[in-house]
Amino acid sequence: MGGRSLLSIIIGVSLSLILTLQLRTTNVLHPNSSIDPWVAVPEPQQRRMLSSSYGLFLAFFKPPPDPRTIDQKVGTTTNLSTIRPFITPIKVCGRMAPIPYDTDIRTMTKYEECPLLQNPPEQTTLLLLEGVHTFGRMGNNLIEFLHSLQFARDNDAVVGVIMGSWPMHLILDMWMAIHDGDVAAWRAFMEQAFCIRIFDSPEETEQYKEVIHMETRDLFMYRFKGPLNQYIEFQGHILRTLFRSYNNGIGVNMRQKPVKDMCSVIEAIFGNEKHSAVYSVVH
């Protein structure tokens, strides 16, 4: 089955079964919430264009402590638990996500903590994703990324990603674009969203206990050996994490090129009728 066909199936299933929510930061900040004055909160007309989780994360962002630095015990970590109380069930491309809100929050709470990221490098095993050569095209690459996270979870490892490598291009072209050139906030958000580490070069990984290298073909073929419902739950969580911050035409990708609006085709085809139109697959 070709990469495009696989991608169509994945996106179709995720839209109809496990997709969730685009939030606007203008609608979700509690009136009594306290935002650190260090944070430059976007103007209302800019804020409404920020994608859900990223927009919230940006509003609360503080540089996180990092076990790779001597300041690992100083400062306050911004993580997804900070913004979870403000997340409400809204829509994807103008349509309500077909998943119970309490189920979504329960799953998010289960997977939002990243305990392995708090371990020092000499106690941490990395699965390193690097380079730009992959097995197949976008549909395969998405499966390979999902399987890399599954492999790391199954083997008590952390996924490490080199800046500019294939996962960065895969994700930013469709989701989680960099906003306002704030690479530090984007990087922290990515690391917390997927419990990964992002490196500027392979040399930064030399201090880690073990570095695992896998061909993307092997990632594609990787199979979870536990109960199917556990696999579906975790993979569904990752897909929902992606679609909480799908690209809406604002921001840039890894090549510093403006991203496209993932809802533009739906808008062009259905227009004002998109709320009542019946569809399940987006190519």
VEXDREN-2710 file (C-alpha; in Angstrom, 1 decimal):
% VEXDREN-2710
k/r/px/py/pz
1/MET/0.0/0.0/0.0
2/GLY/1.5/3.4/-1.0
3/GLY/2.4/6.2/1.3
4/ARG/-0.5/8.4/0.2
5/SER/-3.1/5.6/0.7
6/LEU/-1.7/5.0/4.2
7/LEU/-1.9/8.7/5.1
8/SER/-5.4/8.9/3.8
9/ILE/-6.5/6.0/6.0
10/ILE/-4.7/7.4/9.0
11/ILE/-6.1/10.9/8.7
12/GLY/-9.6/9.5/7.8
13/VAL/-9.7/7.3/10.9
14/SER/-8.2/10.0/13.1
15/LEU/-10.8/12.5/11.9
16/SER/-13.7/10.2/12.4
17/LEU/-12.6/8.4/15.6
18/ILE/-9.9/10.1/17.6
19/LEU/-9.3/13.6/16.4
20/THR/-9.7/16.4/18.8
21/LEU/-9.8/20.0/19.3
22/GLN/-8.7/23.3/18.0
23/LEU/-8.6/25.9/20.8
24/ARG/-8.3/29.7/20.5
25/THR/-6.4/31.2/23.3
26/THR/-8.8/34.1/23.5
27/ASN/-11.5/31.7/24.6
28/VAL/-9.6/29.6/27.1
29/LEU/-7.6/31.8/29.4
30/HIS/-9.4/31.9/32.7
31/PRO/-10.1/35.6/33.8
32/ASN/-8.5/35.0/37.1
33/SER/-5.4/33.2/35.8
34/SER/-2.0/34.7/36.5
35/ILE/0.4/34.9/33.5
36/ASP/4.0/35.7/34.2
37/PRO/4.9/39.3/33.1
38/TRP/8.0/37.9/31.4
39/VAL/5.7/36.3/28.8
40/ALA/4.8/38.4/25.7
41/VAL/1.2/37.5/25.2
42/PRO/0.1/38.1/21.6
43/GLU/-2.4/40.8/20.7
44/PRO/-6.0/39.5/20.4
45/GLN/-6.0/39.5/16.6
46/GLN/-2.8/37.4/16.7
47/ARG/-3.8/35.3/19.6
48/ARG/-6.9/34.0/17.9
49/MET/-4.8/32.6/15.1
50/LEU/-2.5/30.5/17.3
51/SER/-3.3/26.8/17.3
52/SER/-4.7/25.4/20.5
53/SER/-2.0/23.7/22.6
54/TYR/0.8/25.7/21.2
55/GLY/-1.0/29.0/21.8
56/LEU/-1.7/28.1/25.4
57/PHE/1.9/26.8/25.9
58/LEU/3.3/30.0/24.5
59/ALA/1.2/32.1/26.9
60/PHE/2.6/30.3/29.9
61/PHE/6.1/29.5/28.6
62/LYS/9.2/29.7/30.7
63/PRO/12.5/28.1/29.8
64/PRO/12.4/24.6/31.3
65/PRO/15.2/23.2/33.4
66/ASP/17.3/20.7/31.4
67/PRO/19.3/17.8/32.8
68/ARG/21.8/18.5/30.1
69/THR/22.8/21.8/31.8
70/ILE/24.1/22.7/35.3
71/ASP/21.0/24.7/35.9
72/GLN/18.7/21.6/35.9
73/LYS/17.3/22.3/39.4
74/VAL/16.7/26.0/38.8
75/GLY/13.6/27.6/37.3
76/THR/10.0/26.5/36.7
77/THR/9.1/24.0/34.0
78/THR/6.2/24.8/31.7
79/ASN/4.5/21.5/30.8
80/LEU/1.2/20.4/29.4
81/SER/-0.3/20.0/32.9
82/THR/0.0/23.8/33.2
83/ILE/-2.4/24.4/30.3
84/ARG/-4.7/21.3/30.7
85/PRO/-7.2/23.1/33.0
86/PHE/-7.8/25.6/30.2
87/ILE/-8.4/23.1/27.4
88/THR/-12.0/22.8/26.4
89/PRO/-13.6/20.6/23.7
90/ILE/-13.9/22.7/20.6
91/LYS/-13.5/21.8/17.0
92/VAL/-11.2/20.7/14.1
93/CYS/-11.8/22.7/10.9
94/GLY/-15.1/24.0/12.4
95/ARG/-16.4/20.6/13.4
96/MET/-16.8/19.2/16.9
97/ALA/-14.4/16.4/17.7
98/PRO/-16.2/13.1/18.0
99/ILE/-14.6/12.0/21.3
100/PRO/-15.9/12.4/24.9
101/TYR/-14.2/15.3/26.6
102/ASP/-13.6/13.4/29.9
103/THR/-12.0/10.5/27.9
104/ASP/-9.7/12.9/26.2
105/ILE/-8.6/14.6/29.4
106/ARG/-8.1/11.3/31.2
107/THR/-5.9/10.0/28.4
108/MET/-4.0/13.4/28.2
109/THR/-3.4/13.2/32.0
110/LYS/-2.1/9.7/31.8
111/TYR/0.5/10.4/29.1
112/GLU/1.4/14.1/29.7
113/GLU/4.2/13.4/32.3
114/CYS/7.6/12.7/30.9
115/PRO/9.6/11.2/33.8
116/LEU/12.5/10.0/31.7
117/LEU/13.2/13.5/30.6
118/GLN/14.1/14.4/34.2
119/ASN/16.8/11.7/34.4
120/PRO/20.5/12.7/33.8
121/PRO/21.9/11.7/30.4
122/GLU/24.2/9.1/31.8
123/GLN/21.1/7.2/33.1
124/THR/19.1/7.7/29.9
125/THR/18.8/5.5/26.8
126/LEU/18.1/7.3/23.5
127/LEU/16.4/6.2/20.3
128/LEU/18.0/8.7/17.9
129/LEU/16.1/9.8/14.8
130/GLU/18.4/11.6/12.3
131/GLY/19.0/12.2/8.6
132/VAL/16.5/12.8/5.9
133/HIS/16.3/9.4/4.2
134/THR/13.2/7.4/5.0
135/PHE/11.3/4.3/4.1
136/GLY/8.5/5.5/1.8
137/ARG/6.8/8.8/1.7
138/MET/4.6/10.8/4.1
139/GLY/2.2/8.1/5.1
140/ASN/5.0/5.7/6.0
141/ASN/6.9/8.4/7.7
142/LEU/4.0/9.2/10.0
143/ILE/3.8/5.6/11.0
144/GLU/7.5/5.5/11.5
145/PHE/7.3/8.4/13.9
146/LEU/4.4/6.9/15.8
147/HIS/6.3/3.6/16.1
148/SER/9.4/5.4/17.3
149/LEU/7.5/6.8/20.2
150/GLN/6.0/3.3/20.9
151/PHE/9.4/1.6/20.8
152/ALA/10.8/4.2/23.2
153/ARG/7.9/3.7/25.6
154/ASP/8.2/-0.1/25.4
155/ASN/11.9/0.0/26.1
156/ASP/12.3/2.7/28.7
157/ALA/14.0/5.0/26.3
158/VAL/13.6/8.6/25.1
159/VAL/13.3/9.5/21.5
160/GLY/16.0/11.9/20.4
161/VAL/15.5/14.0/17.3
162/ILE/18.1/15.9/15.4
163/MET/17.0/19.4/14.3
164/GLY/16.4/19.3/10.5
165/SER/15.9/15.6/10.3
166/TRP/13.0/13.8/8.7
167/PRO/10.6/13.9/11.8
168/MET/10.9/17.7/12.0
169/HIS/10.0/18.1/8.3
170/LEU/7.2/15.6/8.6
171/ILE/5.6/17.3/11.6
172/LEU/6.0/21.0/10.8
173/ASP/4.7/20.7/7.3
174/MET/1.3/19.7/8.7
175/TRP/1.3/20.4/12.5
176/MET/3.0/22.6/15.1
177/ALA/4.4/25.3/12.9
178/ILE/6.9/27.7/14.5
179/HIS/5.1/31.0/15.5
180/ASP/6.7/34.4/15.6
181/GLY/10.2/32.9/15.2
182/ASP/10.1/31.7/18.8
183/VAL/12.1/28.5/18.4
184/ALA/12.7/28.2/22.1
185/ALA/9.0/28.0/23.0
186/TRP/8.3/25.7/20.0
187/ARG/11.2/23.4/21.0
188/ALA/10.0/23.2/24.6
189/PHE/6.5/22.5/23.4
190/MET/7.6/19.7/21.1
191/GLU/9.7/18.1/23.8
192/GLN/6.8/18.1/26.3
193/ALA/4.1/17.2/23.8
194/PHE/5.9/13.9/22.8
195/CYS/8.3/13.4/25.7
196/ILE/11.3/13.7/23.4
197/ARG/14.6/15.5/23.3
198/ILE/15.6/17.7/20.4
199/PHE/19.3/18.1/19.6
200/ASP/21.2/20.5/17.3
201/SER/23.8/17.9/16.4
202/PRO/24.6/14.2/17.0
203/GLU/27.6/15.1/19.1
204/GLU/25.2/16.3/21.9
205/THR/24.1/12.7/22.4
206/GLU/27.5/11.4/23.3
207/GLN/26.9/11.9/27.0
208/TYR/23.9/9.5/27.0
209/LYS/24.0/6.0/28.5
210/GLU/23.1/4.3/25.2
211/VAL/22.1/5.6/21.8
212/ILE/20.0/3.3/19.7
213/HIS/19.9/3.7/15.9
214/MET/17.2/2.2/13.8
215/GLU/16.5/2.3/10.1
216/THR/13.1/3.9/9.3
217/ARG/12.1/0.6/7.6
218/ASP/12.6/-1.2/11.0
219/LEU/10.5/1.5/12.7
220/PHE/7.8/1.0/10.1
221/MET/7.7/-2.7/10.8
222/TYR/7.9/-2.5/14.6
223/ARG/5.0/-4.2/16.3
224/PHE/3.8/-3.6/19.9
225/LYS/3.6/-6.9/21.7
226/GLY/1.1/-5.9/24.4
227/PRO/-2.7/-5.7/24.5
228/LEU/-4.2/-4.0/21.5
229/ASN/-6.3/-1.6/23.5
230/GLN/-3.1/-0.2/25.1
231/TYR/-1.6/0.4/21.7
232/ILE/-4.7/2.1/20.4
233/GLU/-4.9/4.3/23.4
234/PHE/-1.3/5.6/23.2
235/GLN/-1.2/6.0/19.4
236/GLY/-4.6/7.7/19.5
237/HIS/-3.1/10.1/22.1
238/ILE/-0.2/11.0/19.8
239/LEU/-2.5/11.6/16.9
240/ARG/-4.8/13.9/19.0
241/THR/-1.7/15.7/20.2
242/LEU/-0.8/16.4/16.6
243/PHE/-4.2/17.6/15.6
244/ARG/-4.6/19.9/18.6
245/SER/-2.0/22.0/16.8
246/TYR/-2.7/21.5/13.2
247/ASN/-1.4/24.2/10.8
248/ASN/-3.8/26.9/10.0
249/GLY/-1.7/29.0/7.7
250/ILE/0.2/30.8/10.5
251/GLY/3.9/30.2/11.2
252/VAL/6.7/28.6/9.3
253/ASN/8.0/25.0/8.8
254/MET/11.6/23.6/9.3
255/ARG/12.6/25.3/6.0
256/GLN/11.4/28.7/7.3
257/LYS/8.7/28.6/4.6
258/PRO/5.1/29.7/5.5
259/VAL/2.9/26.7/6.3
260/LYS/-0.5/26.0/4.6
261/ASP/-3.9/25.9/6.2
262/MET/-4.9/22.3/6.6
263/CYS/-8.5/23.2/6.4
264/SER/-8.3/25.2/3.2
265/VAL/-9.5/22.3/1.0
266/ILE/-12.6/21.8/3.3
267/GLU/-13.3/25.5/3.2
268/ALA/-12.9/25.5/-0.6
269/ILE/-15.2/22.5/-1.2
270/PHE/-17.9/23.0/1.5
271/GLY/-17.7/26.7/2.3
272/ASN/-20.5/27.7/4.7
273/GLU/-21.9/24.2/4.5
274/LYS/-18.9/22.6/6.1
275/HIS/-20.7/22.2/9.5
276/SER/-23.4/19.9/7.9
277/ALA/-21.4/18.2/5.2
278/VAL/-20.7/14.6/5.6
279/TYR/-17.1/13.4/5.0
280/SER/-14.6/11.2/6.7
281/VAL/-11.4/11.2/4.7
282/VAL/-9.1/14.1/3.8
283/HIS/-6.4/13.5/1.2
END
